[in-house]
Amino acid sequence: MIKGQEIANLLEFFTLIDRKQAERERNNAERILYRGQLDCNPLLPSIARNRTSNTRSLEGEMLSYIERVAHLKIDYDSQLDLLITAQHYGLKTRLLDWTSNPLAALYFAIEKEYGIDKDSYVYIFEVPKETILSDRDSNSPLDAVKKDPFSIKRTSVLRPTLNNDRIVAQSGWFTIHCFDNGFIPLEEEPLMKNHLTEIKIPKSLKRKFMAQINDYGINARTMFPDFEGTCKHANWKFQ
């Protein structure tokens, strides 16, 4: 992973994104994805943090519980769709959020008020073609993963079904991580580690960036297009 990139203004952020987009084909990248984080933590899904044992049984129990008690509140076509929906509402899963919108990633890196006094990070992922789960051919493992998301054999990139408003608003993608004698951070995955770039967002610029991306229509109200998002945006707007 490339580290040490630090931006001084929003123009530098756009310039770096433009350069990565221009280099995409040369680097054999199918597309570019982005992720914003408050901290410089390993690129691991929530279920994998602070755990070293195989979580497959635990994840299966959690998903079965969600399915049993909340089946009237959610709409899904497969176990993978259920896992994706649960992830967006806070369940710890083996999915790690990404977005195809760099400004959405920047928002998620800087939006937490309790982290306003610390540097944040945006990750650029030049996705290798061979890592994307696709149903375009008959040999794809995607059908098996739809039935059993915990059966995945290799950490892969997944474009989810657009089955809820948050995924649509956030231009959501995921990496879905496999357990193979432990979960491996994305920056250590052999097929992916050389396709990642870390951008440091200085704490001194976070309030300014929040105001600037709000002018581009990126804020809590648009990222969370429900009543919760409206209230979060009001908290920021009238602070």
Backbone torsions as a table, in degrees:
resi	resn	phi	psi	omega
1	MET	NA	136.7	177.6
2	ILE	-81.8	124.2	177.4
3	LYS	-118.9	174.8	175.3
4	GLY	93.1	-0.8	177.0
5	GLN	-80.1	125.2	177.1
6	GLU	-133.2	134.8	-178.2
7	ILE	-103.9	149.7	-179.2
8	ALA	-107.8	-12.7	179.4
9	ASN	-163.2	172.9	-176.6
10	LEU	-68.7	-31.4	177.5
11	LEU	-60.6	-41.1	177.8
12	GLU	-63.2	-36.9	176.9
13	PHE	-61.6	-49.1	179.2
14	PHE	-62.9	-38.2	-179.5
15	THR	-64.0	-42.7	178.2
16	LEU	-64.4	-42.0	178.1
17	ILE	-62.1	-44.4	179.6
18	ASP	-60.3	-40.3	-179.9
19	ARG	-65.5	-41.2	178.1
20	LYS	-64.5	-40.2	178.5
21	GLN	-63.5	-39.3	-179.8
22	ALA	-67.8	-29.1	-178.2
23	GLU	-89.9	-0.5	-170.3
24	ARG	-56.7	-52.5	-176.5
25	GLU	-65.7	-39.6	179.6
26	ARG	-62.4	-31.4	-179.7
27	ASN	-92.4	12.9	178.0
28	ASN	57.3	37.7	179.4
29	ALA	-99.0	131.2	178.3
30	GLU	-68.5	-38.1	177.6
31	ARG	-165.0	176.0	179.1
32	ILE	-112.4	131.3	174.6
33	LEU	-120.3	162.7	-174.9
34	TYR	-138.5	150.4	176.8
35	ARG	-143.3	132.6	176.1
36	GLY	-104.7	136.2	178.8
37	GLN	-135.0	142.9	176.0
38	LEU	-67.4	-35.9	-176.1
39	ASP	-120.7	163.7	176.1
40	CYS	-87.3	64.7	-177.9
41	ASN	-98.6	159.5	176.9
42	PRO	-56.4	147.9	179.9
43	LEU	-81.6	80.3	-178.2
44	LEU	-127.7	145.7	175.7
45	PRO	-70.5	163.1	-171.8
46	SER	-62.0	-35.0	-178.0
47	ILE	-67.4	-21.8	-174.4
48	ALA	-91.2	-11.6	-176.5
49	ARG	-77.5	129.6	180.0
50	ASN	65.3	22.5	175.4
51	ARG	-131.5	138.2	177.9
52	THR	-116.0	-16.9	-178.5
53	SER	-87.0	164.0	178.6
54	ASN	-65.8	124.7	-175.3
55	THR	-99.0	8.2	-173.2
56	ARG	-58.7	-46.0	-179.3
57	SER	-64.2	-43.0	178.9
58	LEU	-61.0	-45.5	-179.8
59	GLU	-63.4	-40.7	178.3
60	GLY	-62.7	-40.7	178.1
61	GLU	-65.4	-41.8	179.4
62	MET	-63.0	-44.0	-178.4
63	LEU	-68.1	-38.3	177.2
64	SER	-63.7	-39.1	177.9
65	TYR	-63.6	-47.0	178.2
66	ILE	-58.0	-44.4	-178.3
67	GLU	-64.3	-36.6	-176.5
68	ARG	-74.0	-42.9	-171.2
69	VAL	-96.7	-15.4	-174.5
70	ALA	-125.2	19.1	-173.2
71	HIS	-65.0	-23.9	178.8
72	LEU	-82.0	-12.1	-175.4
73	LYS	-99.1	-10.0	-174.9
74	ILE	-132.0	156.5	179.9
75	ASP	-123.8	123.1	-178.2
76	TYR	-152.4	154.0	-177.5
77	ASP	-108.0	-13.5	-177.5
78	SER	-154.5	168.6	176.8
79	GLN	-63.2	-33.1	177.5
80	LEU	-67.2	-42.2	176.6
81	ASP	-60.5	-39.9	178.1
82	LEU	-63.7	-42.3	179.2
83	LEU	-62.8	-42.3	-179.8
84	ILE	-63.9	-45.2	179.2
85	THR	-62.8	-44.6	179.5
86	ALA	-62.8	-37.3	177.0
87	GLN	-58.6	-43.3	-177.6
88	HIS	-69.7	-17.1	178.3
89	TYR	-108.8	17.4	167.5
90	GLY	107.2	-1.5	178.2
91	LEU	-69.2	139.3	174.5
92	LYS	-75.0	122.9	-175.7
93	THR	-137.3	-180.0	175.6
94	ARG	-91.8	15.5	176.0
95	LEU	-96.9	139.1	174.9
96	LEU	-117.6	126.6	-175.0
97	ASP	-71.7	136.8	169.8
98	TRP	-136.3	168.4	178.4
99	THR	-142.1	152.0	174.2
100	SER	-88.8	0.8	-179.1
101	ASN	-108.1	109.8	-177.2
102	PRO	-62.3	-31.0	178.8
103	LEU	-72.2	-30.9	174.2
104	ALA	-64.5	-41.6	177.7
105	ALA	-63.0	-41.8	178.1
106	LEU	-62.0	-41.2	177.8
107	TYR	-57.6	-48.7	-177.0
108	PHE	-68.1	-23.6	176.8
109	ALA	-72.4	-32.1	-167.8
110	ILE	-117.7	-2.4	-167.4
111	GLU	-77.9	-19.6	-175.0
112	LYS	-78.3	120.9	-177.0
113	GLU	-64.5	-35.3	-178.5
114	TYR	-69.6	-12.5	178.0
115	GLY	-108.7	17.4	-173.2
116	ILE	-66.7	-22.3	-177.3
117	ASP	-98.7	22.9	175.9
118	LYS	-137.2	152.7	177.9
119	ASP	-65.8	150.4	177.1
120	SER	-125.1	177.6	-170.6
121	TYR	-142.5	142.1	170.1
122	VAL	-118.3	134.6	179.3
123	TYR	-109.2	132.4	175.8
124	ILE	-104.2	128.0	-177.1
125	PHE	-120.8	109.6	174.6
126	GLU	-85.3	98.4	-165.6
127	VAL	-73.3	117.8	175.2
128	PRO	-65.6	140.2	-176.0
129	LYS	-56.7	-37.6	-174.0
130	GLU	-74.4	-6.4	-178.8
131	THR	-96.0	-6.1	-175.8
132	ILE	-86.0	127.8	173.0
133	LEU	-77.9	122.5	-177.2
134	SER	-137.2	150.6	176.0
135	ASP	-104.5	23.7	-178.6
136	ARG	-74.6	-21.3	178.7
137	ASP	-129.8	161.5	-172.7
138	SER	-72.5	-15.2	-178.3
139	ASN	-92.6	4.1	-177.8
140	SER	-69.3	140.4	176.3
141	PRO	-80.5	3.9	-173.3
142	LEU	-62.1	-38.8	-179.5
143	ASP	-60.1	-41.6	178.6
144	ALA	-66.4	-38.1	179.7
145	VAL	-68.7	-34.1	176.6
146	LYS	-60.8	-38.0	-179.6
147	LYS	-77.8	-36.6	-177.9
148	ASP	-144.5	92.4	-177.3
149	PRO	-61.5	-17.4	-176.9
150	PHE	-89.8	1.1	-179.4
151	SER	-90.5	-0.3	-175.3
152	ILE	-60.0	137.6	-174.7
153	LYS	-98.1	-16.2	-177.5
154	ARG	-149.3	136.6	176.4
155	THR	-57.0	128.9	-171.6
156	SER	-138.6	171.0	178.6
157	VAL	-105.2	135.1	-172.2
158	LEU	-130.2	126.8	170.1
159	ARG	-94.1	113.9	-171.9
160	PRO	-76.4	159.6	168.0
161	THR	-62.8	137.9	-178.1
162	LEU	-80.9	72.9	-171.5
163	ASN	-104.1	4.7	171.6
164	ASN	-152.6	158.0	-172.1
165	ASP	-63.4	-30.4	-177.6
166	ARG	-68.8	-40.9	178.1
167	ILE	-60.9	-43.0	179.1
168	VAL	-63.4	-49.3	-176.3
169	ALA	-64.0	-34.5	-176.2
170	GLN	-94.1	4.3	-178.2
171	SER	50.4	50.8	-167.3
172	GLY	-74.4	139.6	167.4
173	TRP	-132.2	171.9	176.7
174	PHE	-141.7	153.3	154.2
175	THR	-99.7	136.8	177.5
176	ILE	-112.0	122.6	-166.7
177	HIS	-101.3	138.0	177.6
178	CYS	-96.4	156.6	175.5
179	PHE	-103.0	116.9	178.5
180	ASP	-137.6	88.5	-172.5
181	ASN	58.0	34.5	-179.3
182	GLY	122.3	159.1	173.0
183	PHE	-85.8	135.1	-178.0
184	ILE	-104.4	127.0	175.8
185	PRO	-56.1	145.7	-176.3
186	LEU	-58.4	-34.0	-178.8
187	GLU	-72.3	-3.8	174.8
188	GLU	-112.3	-5.2	178.9
189	GLU	-68.4	126.3	-175.4
190	PRO	-54.5	-39.1	-176.5
191	LEU	-80.4	-11.8	-170.0
192	MET	-122.0	-23.2	-169.6
193	LYS	-62.4	-28.0	-180.0
194	ASN	-89.4	6.5	-178.2
195	HIS	-114.7	16.8	-176.6
196	LEU	-117.4	140.0	175.4
197	THR	-130.0	133.9	178.9
198	GLU	-103.8	128.3	176.6
199	ILE	-112.0	128.8	178.2
200	LYS	-91.3	129.4	177.3
201	ILE	-104.6	106.9	-176.6
202	PRO	-62.0	139.8	-178.6
203	LYS	-58.6	-30.2	-177.4
204	SER	-67.3	-16.9	-176.1
205	LEU	-105.0	-3.3	-169.3
206	LYS	-65.8	-42.7	179.0
207	ARG	-64.8	-40.8	179.0
208	LYS	-63.2	-44.0	179.7
209	PHE	-64.0	-38.3	178.5
210	MET	-59.7	-42.2	178.7
211	ALA	-67.8	-39.3	-178.0
212	GLN	-68.4	-45.2	-178.4
213	ILE	-72.9	-23.0	171.9
214	ASN	-61.6	-35.3	176.8
215	ASP	-66.5	-23.3	175.8
216	TYR	-90.1	5.5	178.4
217	GLY	84.5	19.6	179.2
218	ILE	-109.4	109.1	-179.6
219	ASN	-160.0	-179.4	-176.6
220	ALA	-61.5	-35.4	-177.9
221	ARG	-66.3	-36.2	-179.6
222	THR	-87.1	-30.5	178.7
223	MET	-76.0	-30.9	177.8
224	PHE	-123.7	84.1	-171.3
225	PRO	-78.3	59.9	177.8
226	ASP	-147.5	-174.1	-176.3
227	PHE	-63.5	-36.3	177.7
228	GLU	-59.3	-44.2	-179.7
229	GLY	-64.5	-39.2	178.1
230	THR	-61.9	-42.7	179.5
231	CYS	-67.3	-40.5	177.5
232	LYS	-62.6	-39.5	179.7
233	HIS	-67.9	-38.7	177.5
234	ALA	-62.6	-40.0	177.4
235	ASN	-58.5	-42.3	179.9
236	TRP	-72.3	-45.1	-173.6
237	LYS	-64.2	-34.4	-174.5
238	PHE	-110.5	19.2	-179.7
239	GLN	-69.3	NA	NA
